[in-house]
Amino acid sequence: MYFTFSADSDPVRLDQYLCRELVTETRSAVQRLIESGNILVNDKQVRSSLKLRCGDRISVDIPEPVTAQPLPESIPLEVLYEDSELIVINKPAGMVVHPGAGNSSGTLVNALLAHCSDLSGIGGELRPGVVHRLDKGTSGVMVAAKNDRAHQALSAQFSVHSIKRIYQALVYGNPSEDSGKVEGIIGRHPTERLRLSGKARHGKHAVTRWRVRSRYARVALVELRLETGRTHQIRVHMTEAGFPLVGDPLYPDGGRFNNITDPKLRKLITALGRQALHARILGFIHPITKSYLEFSAEMPADMAGLLEYLDSLTL
């Protein structure tokens, strides 16, 4: 659909104008379309708050609706633990947790629906059972709830940050200290829509503790413990601390990859194709038995292979 803002109209925000023109769409739906680039003004992606001017040309492309109810798919899962209340899995890198724009199938939720007879409905139609998430490129331990009481109890633990979460990451650089803490708010990056930042005007408090486990020439293996669980928290904190994650496709490495001269190391990092981040340990109180449970998953083959090569260079 195409619209032209007329000369006799008073200045108005783009999202407000389209809410009047697209009577079947809510304002939040219009804003999502603008953010995803489905709505352009003069062939350019803009913000919802843009004030329209006389003669502005607006193009609107509304995608086909995604099925509201995700379908079960027979996707292999590495199950670490399972009972009538919850399931703990080792999520592989590359798997999206729940369906969304551009990912209507092949997600962890699709796999869980095929594996489990039912899942908690609290997460919503597109994310049943999902209590927390890992980024697509992050591997490691996750828990999902099979019923609402388990979901509520686990969510409460995540809310008060009592869950034990320990990650492993390969980062560029070598911290001068053996351990430390990064603390501050995390919110939307002021100019990059897909990224988050500690320099945002508004955000949520986040705390990450880190410890160096191995040092190499241009890379270090660090262990990270989350005291909070914000989206992209480790990736933002380590990047802004000057130690970006190896292979991260979203957060800039400041030219550190280009400084690596070892051709095999460059090849291994390129083949990784994701941030070198693994959720190694997850510990929580069982929602019904009240006993403490802790699960761990070994580093996946791509990260382990990279680490093995780095170890060989120090021999």
HUFEN-V735787 format. One record per helix or strand. SS is the DSSP state (hx for helix, st for strand). FROM is the first residue (numbers start at 1). TO is the last residue. If there is no record, write none. Layout:
# HUFEN-V735787
<<SS FROM TO> <SS FROM TO>>
This chain:
# HUFEN-V735787
<<st 2 4> <st 13 13> <hx 14 21> <hx 27 35> <st 39 41> <st 44 45> <st 51 51> <st 57 60> <st 79 82> <st 86 91> <st 100 100> <st 103 103> <hx 108 115> <st 130 130> <st 139 145> <hx 148 159> <st 164 172> <st 179 188> <st 196 197> <st 204 215> <st 219 226> <hx 233 240> <st 245 245> <hx 257 259> <hx 263 272> <st 277 285> <st 292 296> <hx 301 313>>
